[in-house]
Amino acid sequence: MLDLGRLRALHAVAVHGSVGAAATALGYTPSAVSQQIAKLERETRTTLLERSGRGIRLTDEARQLAATAQELLALVEAAEVRLEERRGRPAGRLAIGCFPSAARGLMPRALAELTRLHPELDARLSEVDPHLSVDLVARGVIDLAVAHDWDIAPLPVPPGVEQVVIGDDLCDILVHRDHPLSARSAVRREELAAERWISQPPGTVCHDWLVRTLRATGFEPLIVHQAEENHTQLALVAAGLGIALAPRLGRGALPPEVVPVRLDPMPMRRLHAMWRTGAARRPAIRETVRTLQELWPGIAAVGDSCAGP
């Protein structure tokens, strides 16, 4: 009989594309995942992974087995939902995917509150790009996603996935304290045509919003530096190398060289919690969403107090 844990490891490798990424998602070490795959190969007398350059490639047999594993894991999830629903309280493992600034600014308090109130719940967090998290929820890789989108770039939600709004995160323009805009209380988008921008890389939600919004005002933004990490962007702004659009969530205290300026109209991104329709009755899902929504006003207020005048 095939071992479900080993099938879960193979499914994670198929979804995430590498042993290391699968280990991170599962909360294991890469060595443990490799051992699970090796045991599964011996059980099935089948080669499942092959070397491909510096990485690995799933064989055709592995892809077929991973698809079957996804079906089995969905059945297991349904059984766990029914059991947890009968108990009437959050319990078991809950895999949460969350974009980085919410993982920093929202989730620590939420996870601590869930741990305090529900000791039987084993909530585990992974940082995931918003574009990827919805698909991971739909495929059953994670149970709950905290994602965000922008007013002009809503995040598509596939059938079988439900969502609810957590709250709205406001954004500011960050400039060096010697920049001419630093003394302004607000600035309009049309005034930014000549600015040098620091942005996240193409393909990210924030980058796409910036480009589409500024193009709508009639000019192409001059993006001179690209950095995924918010703290890297802050360091570049502090060095006087450009300006950046920065959400308030998870931003923390700004360096003394950096000044926030309100953009008029003010950009806003909306935070969502998403889960599979089949898991909607699960108390762990309901309680986690409730906790996120209750915590958000206080977290948003702290972000507003750090935003400057």
C-alpha positions in Angstrom: 0.0 0.0 0.0 1.3 3.4 -0.9 2.2 5.7 2.0 0.2 8.9 2.0 3.0 11.0 3.5 5.3 9.9 0.6 2.6 10.8 -1.9 2.2 14.2 -0.3 6.0 14.8 -0.7 5.8 13.8 -4.4 2.8 16.1 -4.9 4.6 19.0 -3.2 7.7 18.5 -5.5 5.4 18.4 -8.5 3.7 21.7 -7.5 6.7 23.6 -6.3 9.2 22.4 -8.9 12.1 21.4 -6.6 12.8 19.4 -3.5 13.9 22.5 -1.6 10.7 24.4 -2.3 8.6 21.4 -1.5 10.4 21.0 1.8 9.7 24.7 2.7 6.0 24.2 1.9 5.7 21.1 4.0 7.8 22.2 6.9 10.4 19.5 6.4 14.1 19.5 5.5 15.1 18.8 1.9 16.8 15.6 3.1 13.5 14.4 4.6 11.7 15.0 1.3 14.3 13.3 -0.7 14.1 10.3 1.6 10.3 10.1 1.2 10.7 10.2 -2.6 13.4 7.5 -2.5 11.2 5.2 -0.4 8.3 5.8 -2.8 10.5 4.9 -5.7 11.4 1.6 -4.0 7.7 0.9 -3.2 6.6 1.5 -6.7 9.7 0.1 -8.4 9.6 3.3 -10.5 12.0 6.2 -11.2 10.2 9.3 -10.2 12.8 12.0 -10.3 15.6 12.6 -12.8 18.4 15.1 -12.9 18.0 18.0 -15.3 20.9 20.4 -15.2 21.2 21.7 -11.7 17.6 20.8 -10.9 15.3 17.8 -11.1 12.6 16.7 -13.5 9.5 14.5 -12.8 9.2 11.5 -15.0 5.9 10.8 -16.7 5.1 8.1 -14.1 5.8 10.6 -11.4 3.4 13.2 -12.9 0.7 10.5 -13.1 1.2 9.5 -9.5 1.3 13.1 -8.4 -2.1 13.7 -10.0 -3.5 10.6 -8.2 -1.9 11.9 -5.0 -3.8 15.2 -5.4 -7.1 13.3 -5.6 -6.3 11.3 -2.5 -5.2 14.4 -0.6 -8.5 16.1 -1.5 -10.4 13.1 -0.1 -8.3 13.2 3.1 -9.0 16.9 3.4 -12.8 16.3 3.1 -12.6 13.7 5.9 -10.6 16.1 8.1 -13.1 18.9 7.5 -16.0 16.6 8.5 -14.2 15.5 11.7 -13.2 19.1 12.7 -16.7 20.3 12.0 -18.1 17.6 14.3 -15.7 18.7 17.1 -16.8 22.3 16.6 -13.4 23.8 17.3 -10.3 24.5 15.2 -7.8 21.7 15.2 -5.2 20.0 13.1 -2.7 21.5 10.6 -3.6 24.6 8.7 -1.2 25.6 5.9 -1.3 29.4 5.2 0.3 31.2 2.3 0.8 34.9 2.6 2.6 37.7 0.7 5.7 39.1 2.4 4.6 42.4 3.9 1.5 40.8 5.4 3.6 37.9 6.7 5.6 40.6 8.5 3.0 43.1 9.5 -0.2 41.0 10.0 0.5 37.3 10.5 2.7 37.3 13.6 -0.1 38.8 15.7 -2.7 36.6 14.0 -0.8 33.4 14.5 0.0 34.3 18.1 -3.7 34.9 18.8 -4.7 31.6 17.2 -2.2 29.7 19.2 -3.4 31.3 22.4 -7.1 30.6 21.8 -6.8 27.3 20.0 -3.9 25.2 21.2 -5.1 22.2 19.1 -4.7 24.2 15.9 -1.3 23.8 14.1 -1.2 26.8 11.8 1.9 27.0 9.6 2.9 30.0 7.4 4.7 30.2 4.1 5.5 33.4 2.2 3.9 33.2 -1.3 3.5 35.7 -4.1 -0.2 36.8 -4.5 -0.2 35.7 -8.1 0.8 32.1 -7.0 -1.2 31.8 -3.8 -4.7 31.6 -5.5 -3.6 28.6 -7.6 -1.9 26.9 -4.6 -5.2 27.2 -2.8 -7.2 25.8 -5.7 -4.9 22.9 -6.1 -5.0 22.0 -2.4 -1.3 22.8 -1.7 -2.2 25.4 1.0 -5.5 25.7 3.0 -5.7 29.4 3.2 -4.1 32.3 1.3 -3.8 35.9 2.4 -3.4 37.8 -0.9 -3.8 41.3 -2.2 -4.8 43.2 -5.4 -5.2 46.7 -6.6 -8.2 48.7 -7.8 -7.2 48.5 -11.5 -5.7 45.0 -11.3 -8.2 42.7 -9.4 -6.9 39.2 -8.6 -8.8 36.5 -10.6 -10.4 33.9 -8.4 -11.0 30.5 -10.1 -14.2 28.4 -9.5 -14.0 26.4 -6.3 -12.2 29.2 -4.4 -14.0 31.6 -2.0 -12.7 34.9 -0.7 -13.5 37.6 1.8 -12.1 41.0 2.3 -9.7 41.5 5.3 -9.2 45.3 4.8 -7.6 48.0 2.7 -3.9 49.0 2.9 -3.0 52.5 1.9 0.2 53.5 0.1 2.5 56.5 0.0 5.2 57.8 -2.2 8.6 57.6 -0.5 11.2 60.2 -1.4 14.6 61.4 0.0 14.3 64.2 2.5 16.2 66.5 0.1 13.8 65.8 -2.8 11.7 68.7 -3.9 8.5 66.7 -3.2 9.5 66.1 0.4 7.9 69.4 1.7 4.6 68.7 -0.1 1.6 67.4 1.8 0.3 65.7 -1.4 1.3 65.2 -5.0 -0.7 64.2 -8.1 0.3 61.4 -10.3 0.6 63.7 -13.3 3.5 65.5 -11.5 5.7 62.3 -11.4 6.5 62.1 -15.1 10.2 63.0 -14.7 10.9 60.9 -11.6 13.3 57.9 -11.4 11.4 55.0 -9.8 12.4 52.1 -7.6 10.0 49.2 -8.0 9.5 45.5 -7.6 10.4 43.4 -10.6 8.0 42.9 -13.6 5.3 40.4 -13.0 4.6 41.4 -9.4 1.3 43.0 -8.4 2.9 46.2 -7.2 5.1 46.7 -10.4 2.1 46.0 -12.7 0.0 48.5 -10.8 2.7 51.2 -10.9 3.2 50.8 -14.7 -0.5 50.7 -15.6 -1.4 53.6 -13.4 1.3 56.0 -14.6 0.7 55.0 -18.2 -2.9 56.0 -17.7 -1.7 59.6 -17.0 0.1 59.7 -20.3 3.7 58.8 -19.5 5.9 55.8 -19.3 7.5 55.4 -15.8 11.3 55.4 -15.7 12.1 52.4 -13.5 15.8 52.5 -12.8 16.1 50.0 -9.9 14.2 46.8 -9.2 14.1 45.1 -5.8 11.8 42.5 -4.4 12.4 43.3 -0.7 10.8 46.5 0.7 13.8 47.1 2.9 16.0 47.2 -0.2 13.8 49.7 -1.8 13.9 51.8 1.3 17.7 51.7 1.3 17.8 52.9 -2.3 15.4 55.7 -1.6 17.5 56.7 1.5 20.5 56.9 -0.8 18.7 59.4 -3.0 18.5 57.0 -6.0 14.9 57.4 -6.8 11.3 57.4 -5.4 9.1 54.4 -4.6 5.5 53.5 -4.0 5.2 51.8 -0.6 2.2 50.2 1.1 2.0 50.9 4.8 1.4 47.3 6.0 4.7 45.8 7.3 6.7 48.9 6.4 7.7 49.8 9.9 9.7 52.9 10.9 11.3 54.8 7.9 15.0 55.7 7.8 15.6 59.3 8.8 16.5 60.1 5.2 13.1 59.0 3.8 9.9 61.0 3.8 6.4 59.7 3.0 4.3 61.9 0.7 0.6 61.3 0.0 -0.3 60.6 -3.6 -3.6 62.1 -4.7 -5.7 60.1 -5.3 -4.2 57.8 -2.7 -3.4 54.2 -4.0 -4.9 51.4 -2.1 -4.5 47.6 -2.2 -7.1 45.3 -0.8 -6.3 42.3 1.3 -8.3 39.1 0.8 -8.4 35.7 2.6 -9.1 32.8 0.2 -9.9 29.1 0.7 -11.4 26.2 -1.2 -15.1 26.0 -1.2 -15.0 22.4 0.2 -13.2 23.6 3.3 -15.5 26.5 4.0 -17.2 24.7 6.9 -13.9 24.0 8.6 -13.7 25.8 12.0 -10.0 26.5 11.5 -10.7 28.4 8.3 -13.6 30.4 9.9 -11.7 31.2 13.0 -8.5 32.3 11.2 -10.5 34.6 8.9 -12.4 36.1 11.9 -9.1 36.7 13.7 -7.6 38.4 10.6 -10.6 40.7 10.2 -10.7 41.6 13.9 -7.0 42.5 14.0 -6.9 44.5 10.8 -8.3 47.8 12.1 -5.6 48.1 14.8 -2.8 47.1 12.4 -4.0 49.6 9.8 -4.1 52.3 12.4 -0.5 51.6 13.4 0.5 51.8 9.7 -1.3 55.2 9.4 0.5 56.6 12.4 3.9 55.6 10.8 3.0 57.3 7.5 3.9 60.8 8.5 1.9 64.0 8.2 
